[in-house]
Amino acid sequence: MSTEARWLEGLEERARRALPPTVFEYLVEGARDSVTANEAVAAWSSVRFRPHVLRDVTQVDPAVTLLGHPSPVPWGIAPTTLQRAVHPEGELAMARATAAAGGVMVVSSNAGTPFEQIGETGVRWWLQAYLPADRTLAEPMLERAVAAGATAVVLTADTPVVATKYAAGGSVWDNVDRGMVRVNFDPGYDDRAGSEKANDLGPHDIDWLADKSGLPVVVKGLTRADDARRCVQAGASAVWVSNHGGRQLDRALSTAACLAEVVAAVDGGAEVYVDGGVRSGLDVLAALGLGADAVFLGRLALYALVEGEAGVAALHEELRVQTCEALRLAGCRTVADTRDLAAHPPERLPWQPTSPL
Ligand SMILES: Cc1cc2nc3c(=O)[nH]c(=O)nc-3n(C[C@H](O)[C@H](O)[C@H](O)COP(=O)(O)O)c2cc1C
């Protein structure tokens, strides 16, 4: 565990210094003008709390239950590509540290480590899937993931195409060893007709995935109440509020701004997760307070992974310490106590003058 003050806040800068420029650029980049990517962190810090007082917070417990399994922490690791370019041990380091913290790890279908090896770490893991135009081509990967111990499938729904990025220092893909990605696909997969990303995803795909895998299905990448309702009606076990870290449709609204609307629409019919710009325990509390069942960490986990398994372990611990302090200060013993805690401040407070004095 790190005892350095503001260790978490320094992670991004340390990653910038440690990584080859094209790899760091790949982590931070957003789509197009990065409007959404740049707004994500500030959106969480605009949420305001109304803490409880006169409550016993001697013991606080941030544990949650996700898809029927207990998790001692209310966060998990979001799926990200190229973990092995961030650290040679890549997904294995992420998995070992996350297993020790008791959290869940979502493994990208583009992962550079075989599912079997990730499963052997003992981490609880979910497979993230992009479905291809020809759905049958996804079946071997689903089977492999189930056999290696995946306990849910996360369907990424916001990526009919990969959005254009303007990498400043050249593309990471010019230098990265292709063996670091997509090792769980059959050889020659990308050359097959129908392997391009599906542009016709629909609610029926939720049912199809559940049927093929026998696992609960989570839909990742929505920001709207109506989409969330359609997913739940189609049998999704959870919906995941996300704009892909600002890497898909630029100018998409921040997830902090969308979350409460989705929670209200789902109304307990499924679990609700959120990601995008979560960087601290106060951000975790804001998300829980707006009704999320869990938050997921994308870039923060990648920055920690620069320091390998120890870095990710320190991230889990620092975030646990920060979240417990935030819970205590908010007068909340458990995540259930946080539900009426957070609000978006009114745009105009009653005492503000309506016209310049
Ligand atoms: C470098 C990088 C690679 C990513 N790769 C994937 C991926 O393979 N599949 C996916 O569903 N999302 C992917 N994402 C999106 C993350 O799962 C997540 O939605 C996003 O990073 C959350 O925002 P944050 O980075 O601000 O926490 C990626 C994000 C980053 C930063």
The ligand as an SDF file (V2000), in Angstrom:
LIG
                    3D

 31 33  0  0  0  0  0  0  0  0999 V2000
   -7.1510    2.4660  -23.6630 C   0  0  0  0  0  0  0  0  0  0  0  0
   -8.5890    2.0780  -23.5940 C   0  0  0  0  0  0  0  0  0  0  0  0
   -9.0170    0.9110  -24.2320 C   0  0  0  0  0  0  0  0  0  0  0  0
  -10.3580    0.5280  -24.1510 C   0  0  0  0  0  0  0  0  0  0  0  0
  -10.7440   -0.6690  -24.7220 N   0  0  0  0  0  0  0  0  0  0  0  0
  -12.0360   -1.0760  -24.5790 C   0  0  0  0  0  0  0  0  0  0  0  0
  -12.4440   -2.3540  -25.0460 C   0  0  0  0  0  0  0  0  0  0  0  0
  -11.6550   -3.1280  -25.5780 O   0  0  0  0  0  0  0  0  0  0  0  0
  -13.7530   -2.7020  -24.8960 N   0  0  0  0  0  0  0  0  0  0  0  0
  -14.6660   -1.8600  -24.2890 C   0  0  0  0  0  0  0  0  0  0  0  0
  -15.8460   -2.2110  -24.1800 O   0  0  0  0  0  0  0  0  0  0  0  0
  -14.2840   -0.6670  -23.7990 N   0  0  0  0  0  0  0  0  0  0  0  0
  -13.0050   -0.2590  -23.9190 C   0  0  0  0  0  0  0  0  0  0  0  0
  -12.6280    0.9370  -23.3910 N   0  0  0  0  0  0  0  0  0  0  0  0
  -13.6050    1.7690  -22.6370 C   0  0  0  0  0  0  0  0  0  0  0  0
  -13.5670    1.4060  -21.1500 C   0  0  0  0  0  0  0  0  0  0  0  0
  -14.1060    0.1260  -20.9140 O   0  0  0  0  0  0  0  0  0  0  0  0
  -14.3820    2.4210  -20.3140 C   0  0  0  0  0  0  0  0  0  0  0  0
  -15.6890    2.5180  -20.8290 O   0  0  0  0  0  0  0  0  0  0  0  0
  -13.7580    3.8070  -20.2330 C   0  0  0  0  0  0  0  0  0  0  0  0
  -12.3430    3.7240  -20.2450 O   0  0  0  0  0  0  0  0  0  0  0  0
  -14.2280    4.5270  -18.9770 C   0  0  0  0  0  0  0  0  0  0  0  0
  -13.6950    5.8110  -18.8590 O   0  0  0  0  0  0  0  0  0  0  0  0
  -12.3720    6.1440  -17.9740 P   0  0  0  0  0  0  0  0  0  0  0  0
  -11.2160    5.6540  -18.7630 O   0  0  0  0  0  0  0  0  0  0  0  0
  -12.4020    7.6280  -17.8530 O   0  0  0  0  0  0  0  0  0  0  0  0
  -12.5140    5.4280  -16.6580 O   0  0  0  0  0  0  0  0  0  0  0  0
  -11.2960    1.3530  -23.4680 C   0  0  0  0  0  0  0  0  0  0  0  0
  -10.8470    2.5170  -22.8340 C   0  0  0  0  0  0  0  0  0  0  0  0
   -9.5140    2.8780  -22.8860 C   0  0  0  0  0  0  0  0  0  0  0  0
   -9.0790    4.1220  -22.1610 C   0  0  0  0  0  0  0  0  0  0  0  0
  1  2  1  0
  2  3  1  0
  2 30  2  0
  3  4  2  0
  4  5  1  0
  4 28  1  0
  5  6  2  0
  6  7  1  0
  6 13  1  0
  7  8  2  0
  7  9  1  0
  9 10  1  0
 10 11  2  0
 10 12  1  0
 12 13  2  0
 13 14  1  0
 14 15  1  0
 14 28  1  0
 15 16  1  0
 16 17  1  0
 16 18  1  0
 18 19  1  0
 18 20  1  0
 20 21  1  0
 20 22  1  0
 22 23  1  0
 23 24  1  0
 24 25  2  0
 24 26  1  0
 24 27  1  0
 28 29  2  0
 29 30  1  0
 30 31  1  0
M  END
$$$$
